[in-house]
Amino acid sequence: MIDDQPPTAPDAFETNRRYLGSVAYRLLGSFTDAEDVLQDAWLRWQAADRAAVTDPRAFLTTVVTRLCYDQLGSARARREAYYGEWLPEPTVSYAAGPDTPAELAERGESVSLALLAVLEQLSPAERAAFVLHDVFAVGFEEIAASLDRSPEATRQLASRARRRVKDGSRPGGADKAAHRQAVEAFAAASTRGDILGLMEVLDPDVVWHSDGGGIVRAGVRPIHGSDKVSRLVAGLVHKWFTPDSGLDHAVVNGEPGLVWYDRATGAVGGVLAFTVADGRITEAYVVVNPEKLRRIGPVTTP
């Protein structure tokens, strides 16, 4: 029996799986929701007339975008009922090696935890247009097909989203070296319980965000101001850091961050991401909800 499918068609979904997962994660801020979308997209790919698909990657991007678009409305309702502040699930790696062009194409531009949090303020259409165009460099013609809108309307969505992201973001944008230096100073002062040292590295208007999901105790609302945040951190260090726990540097959503972990097992108990400007931390994002840390591998110490 002659197979009339294009030779690469049966493998097109797996070939693009990492890219599609990156798109879904950035659109939804949740790996669990992204995996559900990929499963649904795979089923639709299996049912499609693949012989008629001239560009599988574009076709699959449209499918994933539409599925995410449908999920964003219900996700927003769930997050409004969430206990405390909802933060996106972090990505963590322990080595900041150079990215290859292929890896960059698959993942798109790095999206910080802070930016993902700001994207929660956008409408589903604005978020889709912004993520696809500004993060993955998808053309407006293709985005328009995904959203059933004209290219001009899609361009306007992306422009409006860009303005809202700028207006909703705290000062940041430090280069990696300055960002890492601020995180190192924060880690050193934290482990010493040094409030004065923390005050020096925290912006006077710093905002501390935390997500325990009602499972692990965390602040219900953001904490504002370097005095309150420094004292909060000193108290958390006294509570969290025992001889059995450690704090280590990591790459969190593409930027220098920290992980709190159990020394015996390496299991991660918390992830900290930061926004840095002018050598000081302007925002901190702390995820301690264990359901959002399940995908993170253990810390290995020499």
C-alpha positions as CSV (number, residue, x, y, z in Angstrom):
1,M,0.0,0.0,0.0
2,I,1.4,3.4,-1.0
3,D,1.4,6.0,1.7
4,D,0.2,9.3,0.1
5,Q,1.3,11.4,3.1
6,P,4.3,13.7,2.7
7,P,7.4,11.9,4.1
8,T,7.9,14.4,6.9
9,A,4.2,14.9,7.7
10,P,3.8,12.1,10.3
11,D,6.8,13.6,12.3
12,A,5.9,17.3,11.9
13,F,4.2,17.5,15.3
14,E,7.2,15.9,17.2
15,T,9.6,18.0,15.2
16,N,7.9,21.1,16.4
17,R,6.8,19.9,19.8
18,R,9.4,22.0,21.8
19,Y,8.5,25.1,19.9
20,L,4.8,24.5,20.3
21,G,5.3,23.9,24.0
22,S,7.2,27.2,24.3
23,V,4.4,29.1,22.5
24,A,1.7,27.5,24.8
25,Y,3.7,28.1,28.0
26,R,4.2,31.8,27.1
27,L,0.6,32.2,26.2
28,L,-0.7,30.5,29.4
29,G,2.0,30.8,32.0
30,S,1.4,27.2,33.1
31,F,3.1,24.0,32.0
32,T,0.1,22.0,33.1
33,D,-2.2,24.0,30.9
34,A,0.4,24.0,28.1
35,E,0.6,20.2,28.2
36,D,-3.2,19.9,27.9
37,V,-3.1,22.1,24.9
38,L,-0.3,20.1,23.2
39,Q,-2.3,16.9,23.8
40,D,-5.4,18.4,22.2
41,A,-3.3,19.9,19.3
42,W,-1.8,16.4,18.7
43,L,-5.2,14.9,18.4
44,R,-6.3,17.6,15.9
45,W,-3.1,17.0,13.9
46,Q,-3.9,13.3,13.7
47,A,-7.4,14.1,12.5
48,A,-6.2,16.7,9.9
49,D,-5.8,16.2,6.2
50,R,-2.0,16.5,6.5
51,A,-1.5,16.0,2.8
52,A,-3.2,19.4,2.3
53,V,-1.0,21.1,4.9
54,T,1.8,23.0,3.1
55,D,3.4,24.5,6.2
56,P,3.0,22.1,9.2
57,R,4.7,24.5,11.6
58,A,2.4,27.4,10.7
59,F,-0.7,25.1,10.8
60,L,0.3,23.8,14.2
61,T,1.0,27.3,15.5
62,T,-2.5,28.3,14.5
63,V,-4.0,25.3,16.2
64,V,-2.1,25.8,19.5
65,T,-2.8,29.6,19.5
66,R,-6.6,29.0,19.1
67,L,-6.6,26.4,21.8
68,C,-4.7,28.7,24.2
69,Y,-7.0,31.6,23.3
70,D,-10.0,29.5,24.3
71,Q,-8.3,28.5,27.6
72,L,-7.2,32.0,28.6
73,G,-10.7,33.1,29.4
74,S,-11.4,30.2,31.8
75,A,-7.8,30.5,33.2
76,R,-8.4,34.1,34.1
77,A,-11.5,33.1,36.1
78,R,-9.6,30.4,37.9
79,R,-6.8,32.8,38.8
80,E,-9.2,35.4,40.1
81,A,-10.4,32.8,42.6
82,Y,-6.8,31.6,43.4
83,Y,-5.7,31.9,47.0
84,G,-3.3,34.8,47.2
85,E,-1.3,36.1,44.3
86,W,-1.1,33.9,41.2
87,L,2.4,33.8,39.6
88,P,3.4,31.9,36.5
89,E,5.3,28.6,36.8
90,P,9.0,29.3,36.6
91,T,11.6,27.6,34.4
92,V,14.9,26.8,36.1
93,S,18.3,25.7,34.8
94,Y,21.5,25.5,36.7
95,A,23.9,26.3,33.9
96,A,23.8,29.4,31.7
97,G,25.6,28.0,28.6
98,P,25.3,29.7,25.3
99,D,22.1,29.1,23.3
100,T,22.4,27.7,19.8
101,P,20.4,29.4,17.0
102,A,18.1,26.3,16.9
103,E,17.4,26.5,20.6
104,L,16.6,30.2,20.4
105,A,14.2,29.6,17.5
106,E,12.5,26.9,19.4
107,R,12.0,28.9,22.6
108,G,11.6,32.4,21.2
109,E,13.1,35.3,23.1
110,S,13.5,34.8,26.9
111,V,10.4,35.8,28.8
112,S,11.1,36.7,32.4
113,L,8.7,35.7,35.2
114,A,8.0,39.5,35.7
115,L,6.9,39.8,32.1
116,L,4.8,36.7,32.2
117,A,3.1,38.2,35.3
118,V,2.4,41.5,33.5
119,L,1.0,39.5,30.5
120,E,-1.8,38.4,32.9
121,Q,-3.2,41.9,32.6
122,L,-3.7,41.7,28.8
123,S,-6.8,40.4,27.1
124,P,-6.4,37.0,25.4
125,A,-6.2,38.5,22.0
126,E,-3.6,41.1,23.1
127,R,-1.5,38.4,24.7
128,A,-1.6,36.2,21.7
129,A,-0.7,39.0,19.3
130,F,2.1,40.2,21.6
131,V,3.6,36.8,22.3
132,L,3.5,35.5,18.8
133,H,4.9,38.7,17.2
134,D,7.3,40.1,19.8
135,V,8.5,36.8,21.3
136,F,8.4,34.4,18.4
137,A,8.6,36.8,15.4
138,V,5.4,35.4,13.8
139,G,4.1,37.6,11.0
140,F,0.8,39.5,11.4
141,E,-0.8,37.6,8.4
142,E,-0.3,34.3,10.2
143,I,-1.4,35.7,13.6
144,A,-4.5,37.2,12.0
145,A,-5.4,33.8,10.7
146,S,-5.0,32.3,14.2
147,L,-7.3,35.0,15.8
148,D,-9.8,35.4,12.9
149,R,-9.0,39.1,12.6
150,S,-7.5,41.2,9.9
151,P,-3.7,41.8,9.8
152,E,-4.2,45.5,10.6
153,A,-6.4,44.7,13.6
154,T,-3.8,42.2,14.8
155,R,-1.1,44.8,14.4
156,Q,-3.1,47.2,16.6
157,L,-3.6,44.4,19.2
158,A,0.2,43.9,19.4
159,S,0.8,47.6,19.6
160,R,-1.7,48.1,22.4
161,A,-0.3,45.1,24.2
162,R,3.2,46.6,23.9
163,R,2.0,49.8,25.5
164,R,0.2,48.1,28.3
165,V,3.2,45.9,29.0
166,K,5.4,49.0,29.2
167,D,3.0,50.8,31.5
168,G,2.5,47.8,33.7
169,S,6.2,46.9,34.1
170,R,8.4,48.2,36.9
171,P,11.8,49.6,36.1
172,G,14.2,46.9,35.0
173,G,16.3,45.9,32.0
174,A,19.7,45.6,33.8
175,D,22.3,43.7,31.8
176,K,23.0,40.1,32.9
177,A,26.2,41.1,34.8
178,A,24.5,43.8,36.8
179,H,21.5,41.6,37.4
180,R,23.6,38.8,38.6
181,Q,25.6,41.1,40.9
182,A,22.4,42.4,42.6
183,V,21.1,38.8,43.0
184,E,24.4,37.8,44.6
185,A,24.3,40.7,47.0
186,F,20.7,39.8,47.9
187,A,21.7,36.2,48.5
188,A,24.6,37.1,50.7
189,A,22.7,39.6,52.8
190,S,19.7,37.2,53.1
191,T,21.7,34.2,54.3
192,R,23.3,36.5,57.0
193,G,20.0,38.0,58.0
194,D,21.6,41.3,57.3
195,I,18.7,43.9,57.1
196,L,21.1,46.8,56.3
197,G,22.7,44.8,53.5
198,L,19.2,44.0,52.1
199,M,18.2,47.7,52.3
200,E,21.3,48.5,50.2
201,V,20.4,46.1,47.3
202,L,16.6,46.7,47.4
203,D,15.1,49.6,45.6
204,P,13.2,51.9,48.1
205,D,9.9,51.1,46.2
206,V,10.6,47.4,45.7
207,V,7.6,45.0,45.5
208,W,7.7,41.5,46.8
209,H,5.4,39.0,45.2
210,S,4.8,35.5,46.5
211,D,2.8,32.5,45.5
212,G,2.1,29.6,47.9
213,G,-1.2,28.6,46.3
214,G,-2.8,28.1,49.7
215,I,-0.5,25.0,50.2
216,V,2.6,26.7,51.5
217,R,2.2,29.9,53.6
218,A,3.0,33.0,51.6
219,G,1.8,36.6,51.4
220,V,-1.7,37.0,50.1
221,R,-0.9,40.4,48.6
222,P,2.3,42.1,47.3
223,I,4.6,43.7,49.9
224,H,5.8,47.2,49.1
225,G,8.9,49.1,50.2
226,S,12.4,48.2,51.1
227,D,11.9,48.4,54.9
228,K,9.0,45.9,54.9
229,V,10.6,43.6,52.4
230,S,14.0,43.5,54.1
231,R,12.4,42.6,57.4
232,L,10.1,40.0,55.7
233,V,13.2,38.4,54.1
234,A,15.1,38.3,57.3
235,G,12.1,36.6,59.0
236,L,11.8,34.1,56.2
237,V,15.5,33.3,56.3
238,H,15.1,32.5,60.0
239,K,12.2,30.3,59.2
240,W,13.4,28.6,56.0
241,F,17.2,28.3,56.4
242,T,18.3,25.5,58.6
243,P,21.4,23.3,58.4
244,D,19.4,21.1,56.1
245,S,18.5,23.8,53.6
246,G,20.5,25.8,51.1
247,L,20.2,28.7,48.6
248,D,21.8,28.4,45.2
249,H,22.1,30.5,42.1
250,A,20.1,29.4,39.0
251,V,18.8,30.7,35.7
252,V,15.1,31.5,36.2
253,N,13.2,32.2,33.0
254,G,16.5,33.2,31.3
255,E,17.7,35.5,34.1
256,P,19.8,35.2,37.2
257,G,17.7,34.0,40.1
258,L,17.8,31.8,43.2
259,V,16.5,28.4,44.3
260,W,15.9,27.4,47.9
261,Y,16.4,23.6,48.3
262,D,16.8,20.7,50.7
263,R,20.5,19.7,51.0
264,A,19.8,16.0,51.6
265,T,17.5,15.5,48.5
266,G,18.2,18.5,46.4
267,A,14.4,19.0,46.1
268,V,13.6,22.6,45.3
269,G,11.3,24.3,47.9
270,G,11.2,27.8,46.3
271,V,12.3,29.8,43.3
272,L,13.1,33.5,43.4
273,A,13.2,35.7,40.3
274,F,14.1,39.4,40.2
275,T,13.8,42.6,38.2
276,V,16.8,44.8,38.6
277,A,17.4,48.5,37.7
278,D,20.3,50.7,38.5
279,G,22.0,48.0,40.5
280,R,18.9,47.5,42.8
281,I,16.1,45.0,42.9
282,T,12.8,46.6,42.0
283,E,10.7,43.5,42.1
284,A,11.0,40.0,43.5
285,Y,8.9,37.0,42.5
286,V,8.9,34.0,44.9
287,V,7.2,30.8,43.9
288,V,6.8,28.3,46.8
289,N,3.6,26.5,45.6
290,P,4.9,22.9,45.3
291,E,2.5,22.2,42.4
292,K,4.4,24.8,40.4
293,L,7.8,23.3,41.3
294,R,7.2,19.7,40.4
295,R,8.9,20.0,37.0
296,I,12.1,21.5,38.4
297,G,15.0,19.1,38.7
298,P,16.9,18.7,42.0
299,V,19.9,20.9,42.9
300,T,23.1,18.9,42.8
301,T,26.0,20.0,44.9
302,P,29.6,18.9,44.5
